[in-house]
Amino acid sequence: MNLLTEQARELLGMPPEWNSYHLEVIGHTPDANSSAKLFRITGAIAPLKTRGKYKGLPNWEKRDVATDKTVYIAPQEHEAWIQEWKKKTGKCAECTGSGKQFYRWSITEGTTYRPCKACGETGRAAG
């Protein structure tokens, strides 16, 4: 689960099948403060691939163009949304409740996770 995608879906009023396929930080300069940045999230509803090594992943080439939407979110808005999400769900925002954090990805090992330091592997929001 990606909380930026969750917020974008909510802002756009899209169903759970909607997913992001492009995340970008725009307006970033080395000397700019965080208010000068924006997250640009673009997504759509896409059918899942049914065979091959990417079976089960979205087939973005066949996405529903009527659901192809972009939304802009300021970092401050996202942080406030995360705080509300934690209150509503009771889940840790770092691991989205799984107790595991992304650690790294490599071509030989794939995705590696580690215990979430923010919640101590409980998956629950601190506080």
N, C-alpha and C positions, 0 to 999 in steps of 0.2 A: 504494500500500500504506500502510496506517495501522497503526503498531506497537501502538497501544492496542487496536485491533480484533483484531490477531493474538494478543495476549496473552489477550484475552477469549475468543477462539475456543479457544485452547489450554486455558484454565482450565475452560471448559464442556465440553470434549471434543467439539466440534462439527466437522463436515467443512469443507473449503475453501469450499464454496458458501455457508456462513453468513457474513453480513456485518452490520455495525452500521448502524442507521438513527437512533439517538439517542445522542449523547455529551453528558455533562453533568458539570460540577464541582459537587459539593454540599458543604455545610458551610463554604463560604468566607465569611469576614468580613474586613474590612480589617486588623484587628489580630491575626488568627489566624496561627499558624505553619503550615508546610506539613503537619504531621502531623494537623491538624484537617480537612484536605480529603480528599475521596474522588472518584474518577472513577466515574460510573455509566454503564455501556455496555449498551445494549439492542440486540438484533439478531435476525435470523431468516434462514431460507432463503426467497428469493422468486424467482419466475420472472422472466425478463427481458422487457421490453416488446418487442413484435415490429414495431411500426410507429409512425409519428408522429415528432415531433422529439425524443422521449426514447427512441427505439429503442435497445435494448442496455442500458438502465439497469434496475435492479430495479423490479419492480412491487410496491411494499410493500402495496398494497391486497389483493393476492392471496397474501400471504406464508403460509407453512405455520405455523399457530398452535402446532403441536406443537414447533416449533423456536424459538419466540419466547421468548427468555431474557434475563435481566438479570444482570449481575455487577458487583461493586464492587471497585475496585482502588485501593490507597493509592499516592500518588506515589513513596514509597520502594520499594515492591514493583515498581512499573513501571520505575524506574531500574535496579534490580538485574536485572530481566528483560532490559532493553535491553543491559546489559553482557554477559550470557550470550548473547543473540541475536547481538551483534557477534562474539563469540568463535566461535560455532557457524557463522555464515554468512560471516564475513570482510568483511561489507558495512558501509558507513557508515550510522549510524542516522539522520542528518539527511536524507539523500536516499534512503534504503533501497536504495542501490546504483545509482541511475540517473545520478548525477553532476549532477542538476538539483534545485533547491529551488523550492517554491512561492514566488512573489514577490507577485503580486496577482491580483485578479479584477475585471473591470469588465464592465458590460452590453454595451459596444461591442466590446471586444477579447477577452472571455472570460478564460480562465486564462493568466497569464504566468508563466514560469519563469525562473530565473537560475542561473548556475553555482553549484554547492555550494561554499561557503567552507570547510566543515569538512574535506572530503576533497580539495579542489582539483580537482574534477570527475572524480576517478578512480573514485568509487563504492566505494572500499575503505576499511575501518575504519582509522583512524590508530593507530599504535602498534606 
